Amino acid sequence: MLFLRAVLVVGLTAGLGSGVLTACTADAAPSPSLNWQPCAEKTEFDCGTVTVPVDWSVPDGEKIDVAVVRDRADEPSKKVGTLVSLPGGPGSSGVDEIIKGGKFSAELRGRFDIVSLDPRGVKRSHPVRCDAGLATYRPNLVPELGGRIDEVQSYARDLAASCRQYTGALMDHLDAVSVARDVEAVRVALGVDQISTYSRSYGTMPAQAYAELFPKHLRAMLLDSVDDHSLDGRAFLASEARAGKDTFGEFAAWCARDPQCVLHGAEVDRIFGEVYAKAARGELRDLTDATEQMGPFDLNAQIVQRLFRPEWSQLATDLEAWADQPAGSPLAPATPQRQGKPAPMPEIIVCSDWRFDIAGQDQWTQLWREQNDNSAPLRAHFAWGAGSLCSGWPIAPPNPAHRPQIVDGPPVLVINSLHDPATPYEWALSVATNTPRATLLTYEGWGHGVYDRSPCTTNAADQYLINLTIPQTRCPAA
């Protein structure tokens, strides 16, 4: 999961349910085409669109255009094939990633046509839009600070109604299975029999769905920082919370041993606790805009974001600044206000792939206590917000959680860091165990996203994608 804009960095990455795909193999119904043109932003890349059904079960129904980009192989005579790169998020633009230079090595760019897309609901591909006022509102997600699950769920229903108003029928068809079918339409339009896929974070959701639906059209599948779509709600939230505890603990241990940390010699957990208490009282301010109040989830989100790369030195500097910040006057609680105009909100796509049932305040409070225990000293992971909000989402997820069901798929490579704040290492272990012909490569370091972590991880991934060989299963921390 590349994670979520500020309003839902408070928490959209979870929810839960159970179920399975209705088929393990399928064929794309339409025969789409691509009319490549030089991209307006950078003419050395090719841009085009593929027309797909909003609802793949009604192929002759309403259509949308999915934006596609291609970086042609630099060494055509040595070309292996087509590599489809699936972006994370949810809400990240694959077109932007390629146009801005991508993440891939010169060797990989020489051997593949690299193709990516803006998934349905994202940027150039009929973006999800919701009421601007509701999109920027932050509900109270902390039971011990007066948060009420009925209010969170009521807000979620109002938000969904506004999204449907501005986005239309696509709101019912934003799930990873629909994206996988879009990818198959792209393959057909490209006129190739097989594709290889690279996916990172939330992009591993449609990648796994593609392997379930179209295994014979898949040459290779590399899952980088993988989502485990087999978990129920409680297990999902608990594992995310443990990932927060683990990665923050790694940061604190670095601070204790490295004199370059500005908090070296201090009790990092205690300092965080003081800063969190200030946020809980409504007295904390954003470091870049003193007029912006930071609540507990804003604080947690910024801290976890620093753990993505990781940026330990900057995180220490931030904590010191927050600790020294004069307490601001608490602001009056905000209320959701419609503005009558739309704003992009693709991160809400997460509720299309997960289900999280919360029956009432008592259950929500119990789950909160478990979050506190599992994530100490952080108290919660930002995934908590997703579970809370998605529990009130009125659109049933078309792609409920289930174990991978891949028949006759290719060898699969899963790569994950040992200390990942967003897609925990335990998820990678589970996916590798439950996916036929899968091998796990462990990066023995920190951060979210592994392909470009070190020469070791890049080389191992490249050798798999080019030669279908896996030279090693562990890479040391860089």
N, C-alpha and C positions, 0 to 999 in steps of 0.2 A: 504494500500500500504506500504510495507517495502521499503525503497526508495533508489533505484537507485545509481549506481556507479558514480564516480566523473564526467565523461564526460556528463552523462545525469542526474545526480543530479542537473545539471544546468536546468534540467527540464522535464524529461519524466514521466508525470502522467496524461496527458490529451489529448483531441482532441474531436470531437463530431460528432453525426449524429442522425439519427432516424431510426426506424424500429422495427420489432418484430421477435421472433423465429417463424419458420415455423410450429412447433408442440409443444404441451404441454406435450405429452407423447411419448415415443419411447422405442424401445428395441434394445440392442446391437446386431449387425449382427453376429459377429464372436463368437466362443466359446473358448476364450483364456484360457491358463493354466499358472500356476505358479509352478516352481520347486525351492522351498526354499533351500537355502544353508546358512551356517553361514556367516555373513558379514565379509569381510576381515579386516575392521577397528576394529570391536568389535564383537567377535564371539557369544556373548550372544543375539545378534539380528539376525533376519533372513533377507536375501536379495534375490531378484529375479528380473525377468523382465517379462513384459507382452507385447506381440507383437500386435501393433495396426496399422490401416491404416494411412498413411500420410493424406489422404483425406477421411473422413468418408462417403462421398457420393459415393466413389468408393472403397468398402470394399475389392475387390480383387486386388487393385492396389499396389503401392509401400508401404512398411511397415517400421516402426521404432520400436525399443524396448524402452519401458518406464521403468525406474528403480523404484523398489518398495522395501520398508523396513517394517518389522513388529516387534513390541515389544509385545511379548505375555503376556496375562493377568497373573499377579502374583498370583491371587487366582482363578484358573480355575473353582472351584466348585461354585463360586459366579459370574461367568462371565455374563455380561449383553449382550454383543455382540461385534461388530467390530466398532471402531471409526476411520474414515478416516480424517486425519489432512491435510489441504490444505495450503501450505506455501504462504507467501506474495511475495512482490517484485514490479513488476514482475522480476523474476530471482533468487529467493531464492530456496535453495535445501531442500526439505522435508526430504530426506534421511539423510542429514547432521544434521538437527535439531533433529531427533530421536537418531542418533548415539551419538551425543554430549550431550544427556541427556534430550532433550526436555524441555517442559515447564509445563508438567502436574503433578498434585498432585499424591501422593502415592495412595490415594483412587481410583482415576480414572485409574491409571495404574494397580491397582489390579482387576478392574471390566471389563476392555475392552482389547481386542487385539487392539493395536493402530497401524494403518497402515498409511504410508505416501509415497510420491513419489516425484521424480524430474519431474515437469511438462514438457511436450514436449518443446524442445528448451532450456532446462536448464541442465547444467552439464552432468550427465550420460545419459540423454535422448535426444540424437542427438542435441547437443548444437548449438544454433545460433552462427555463427562465421562471422565476417565481416573484412574488411581490417584493419589491426592494426593501420595504420597511420590515416585513416579516423575515426576510433573508438575513438581515443584520441584527436581529434581536437575539439575545442570549437568555434562554430560560434558566431559572435557578435549578441546578442539577445536584445540589448538595442537601440531602435530607436533614442533616444536623444544623443547617443554616436556614431552615424553613422551606426547603424545596418540597414540592408536592408533585407526585407522579401524575395525578389527574390533570394538573395544570400543564405539565410537560406534554402529555398526550393530547390534550385539547389544542395546544399550540401546534403540535405536529399535524393534526387534522386540518387546521386552518391553513397551515403552510402548504399542505398537499393540495388543497382546493385551489389555492392561488397558482401553484405550479401547473395544475391541469388547465386552468384558465388561460395561462400564457404559453403553454407548451403543447397542449392538445393530447391526442390519443397516445402519443409516444410515451407518456408517463407510465403506461401499463407495460411497456416493452423495453426497458432499459437494462435488463439483466445480462449476465455474462454469456448465457446461452445464445441470446439474440446477437450479441457481438460476435460470438464464434461463427454463427451463420453468416454474418456480414463478411467475416474474414474468408469464408469459403466462397462467397460471391466475388471477392477480390481475386482469389486464386483462379476462379473460372475466367474472370475478365482478363487476367494476365496470360491465360492460355498455357499454364504450366500444369503438369500432372501432380507434382509434389512441391511442398514448401517446407522449409525449416522455420522454426519460430524461436525468437528470444523474447522473454517477458520478464518484467521486474515488478515486484510488489503486487498491486491490485491487478496488473496486467496478467498475472499468472492465473487469475480466475477464468477469463475467456480462453486462455491457452489450454488449461486443463479440460474445459468444455469442448474445445475443438478436438482434442485427442479422443474424447469419448464419442463424439459424433462422426468424425472424419479421419479415423486412424490411418486408412490406406493412402490418404493424400498428405500424410505427414512424414517427412524424411527424418527430422530431428526435432527435439523439443528441449530447450534449455530454460529452466525455471529458476530465476534469480530472486532470492528473498521471497519465499513462496507463502501464499495464503493456504491455510489448512481449512478447506471447506467442509470438513466432516464433523466439526465441533458443535455441541449444543451451547446454549447461551451461557450457562454458568461456567463451563469449561473454557469458552472463548474469553470471557472477561477475566477469569482467574489467570489464564496463561499470559494475557496482555499485561496484567498487573505485575506478574512475576518478572516479565521482561523489563518493565520500568524499574523495578527494584534492583534487578541484576545490573542493568546498564548504568543506573545512577550510582550503584555501589562501586562499579569499576571506575567511574569518574572520581568518587571520593577517595578510593585507594590510590589513584594517581596523584591526587592533591596531597595526600599524606606523605608520599615518597619523593615528590618532585618539588624542589625549592622554587621552581619557576611559577608554580601555581600561586596566585595572589592570596589564596586562603590557606597556604601551607602552614601547618601548625595549629590551625583552627579546627573546631569541630563542625565539619560541613553539614552533618545531619541536623545539628542544633541550629545553625544559621538558616538552613532551609525552613526549619520549623518556625522560626521567628518571622521569616518573610511570608510564609504561608498564612500565619496568624494575622499579619498585617493585611494580606489580601482578603482573608475571610471577614475582616472588620470593614472592608471597603476603603482602606486607607492607602492601598498600593497604586502607583501610577506607572504607566508605560514609560520605558526609558527613553524612547524617541519622541514621545508626545505626552507632556505632563498633564494635558487636559483629559487624557484617556485613562479611565479607571481600569485596573486589572483585577479581576476576580480570581478565585482559586483555580478555575479551569483555564483561564488565560495564562496564568503562571505555569501550571503544569504543562500546557501545550508548548510554551516557549522553551521550557527546560528540555522536554523530550525532543523537540526539533533540534536543539543543540547537540543531542546525543546521536542524531542521524549520521553525521559525517565521521567521527564525532568532532565537536568543537569544544574540547574541554577547557582550554585556556579562556575562551570567550565566555563560557558558562560560569567559570569562577569569577570573572570580572563582573558579569551581570549580577550574580548573587551578592557580591560585595556592594555593588551600587544600590541594589534594592534594600540591603540591610542598612545602609547609611542614609537612605532616602528619607527626608522628613515626611512624617505621616500626613497625607492629605485628608481633607474633610470628606467623610463618606458622602457619596452621591445618593440621591433618591432612587429607589428601585425603578428600573425601566419597565414599561408595559409594551406589549406588541402593538404596533401601529401600522396599518396599511398605508402605503404611499400612492397606490393606484398606478404604479408604473413597474415594469419588469426589470429584473437584474439576473445575470447568469448565476446558476447555483448547481453545477454539475455534480458536486460532492454528494448530493442527496441520492445519487444513483446507488449508494451502498445499501439502501433499504430495499433494493430490488433483488438482492442476492442473499440477504440474511433475515432471519425472523427471531425476534426476541420478545417472548411473552412475559409481561410483568402484570400480575393480577391486581395488585393494589399497593398501598403505602407500606404495609408490613413487609411484603416480599421485597419491595424496592429497598427498604431500610436494611433488611438482612443482607441483600446483595452488596449494599454500600459497606457494611461492616466487613464483608469478605474482601472487598476491594482494598479497604484500609489495611487489613492483615496481609494480603498478598503483595501489596505495593510499597509497604513501609520502607523508608520514611515519606514517600511521595504522597501517600494517602489514596491516590487513584491514578489510573492511566486514562488518557483522553478517550480511549475506546468506550469508557463508561458512558459518555455522552451519546454515542451512537446507539448503544443498547437502549438507553432511556428514550431517545427520540424515536428510533425505529419501532419501539414497542407500541407507539401510538400511530404508526403510519397506516393509513386505511387501505393501501393497495397491497394485496397479498404478494409476497415475493414469488415471481415465476420460476426462480431457480433456487429452491430451498437447499439447505445443507445436506450433503451426502458424501460417502466415501467415493474416491475415484472408481469409475467403471470403464476401464480401457481394455479393449479386446484387440489383439493383433497390432498394437502400437509399436513404435520404434524404440530403441534404447533412449532413455531419458536421463538428462543430467540435472540434478538439483544442486544449487550452490547457495550457501547461507553463511553469514558470520556467526561465530559462537556467541557474540553479545550483540544482539539486534534489538533495538527498542520498539520496533513496530511489527516485524514478523519474527516471532521468537524462534530460537533454534529448535525447540521442541516441535514446532510446526514442521520444520524441514525433515526432522526425523520421522514424523508421522507420515508425511506425504511420500517420502522415499520408501518407507516400509509398505505403504498401501498401493503404490503405483507399480504395475508390472514393468520389469526391466529397467528400474530406476537405480541410479547411483548418486550418492550424496558426496559432494566435495565441501569440506569444512574449511572456512577461512578462520584461523585461530585468533581473530582480532575482534574489532568493534565496528559498529555502524550498520547502516541500512543500505543495501545494494552492494554487490560483490564483484561484478564483472571487471570493473576498472579499479579495484582496490590496490592491486600490486601486479608486477610482471608475472608472478606465479598464477594468480587467478585469471588474468587475461589470457595467458598462454594456454592454460588448461581448457578454458572455454572455447578458444579459437580452434584448438586441436580437435575438440569434440565436434564443433560445428562443421569444420572443413573435412576432417578425416573419419569422423565417428569413432574416435579413440579417446580414452580418458587416461592421460599420463599419470595422474596421481589423485588421491582423494583427500589430501590435506595440504593447506598452504599456510605458512607461518604468518604471524601478524607483521605488517609492514611498519 
